[in-house]
Amino acid sequence: MFPLVLRKLAWCLTAFLVVLSSDLARAEDKLKLLIVDGQNNHNWKAMTPVMRAELEKAGRFTIDVVTTPPNGAPKKDWDAFRPDFSKYEVVLSNYNGELWPEEVRVALVKWVGNGGGLVIIHAANNAFPEWPEWNRMIGLGWRDANYGPRLTIDARGLPMKTEPGKGPGAGHGPQHEYPIDIRDSEHPVTQGMPLRWMHGADELYHGQRGPAEEMNVLATAYSANDRSGTGAHEPMIWWIPFGKGKVFTTVMGHVGGNDTRAIRCRGFISVMNRGCEWVATGKVTIPLTADFPPTHEARLIPEAK
Ligand code: ZN
């Protein structure tokens, strides 16, 4: 029999370890997410805080932001841009600008290949036409018609490839509210969403081009001819396996000037939050945003004051 004092000490130690391990479990529950921004033909300075706040509210992420040097910055500034992707489970790109240094490109490709989860928002798919692995990862980017095949969904709901050089290249008509059609309602990200929901006013990307290999299209939108569109169902959300990793793209999320309607859409927020969780874990625990948009009406979160 241990003396009483030793038994008390053992009890205290056990209690301490239980508290410590539950604290660790809580910290481990959170996924480490890195937002990359710094150059964009969109107002990335307005975008990142809105997206970050909504990701934080989801309660699943600890978030860092890394900002690249501005366009035309000297080499020494780029030499200092060396994000350590290996510290993160998710990288979200809000970047559309100059090509990253080779070391950073190699590191990103390696990180995704080893199981990292990359999330591409709107014009982030415009970036890097000259980077082959990037194009393989995003599948479709803002490129001209000769760049590569295009992918649309036909009237029967089946994917249809168009050859390079045929049909339209990348473009969009004027911003408007448009319905999102869920094409895979079993996927963890889209599960529980209405099969058609109204997206807040946004650009409707069409004619995106790329290698378009191993594309898993989760949702499309009809690009109407009377909205300067293509008369086709254009991919809005898709994912691509890359090594052990996953790359999740949504072309929703245009922010020009201070008009943040597209990213304040409650549907967009769910797509982003759940996409980030899913690329990291293969599961989704984040519920759909409250007041999720129904078929005929967009629903936005209020503008931050
Ligand atoms: Zn845009």
Boltz pocket constraint, residues with backbone or C-beta under 6 A from the ligand:
constraints:
  - pocket:
      binder: B
      contacts: [[A, 42], [A, 122], [A, 123], [A, 203], [A, 253], [A, 254], [A, 255]]
      max_distance: 6.0
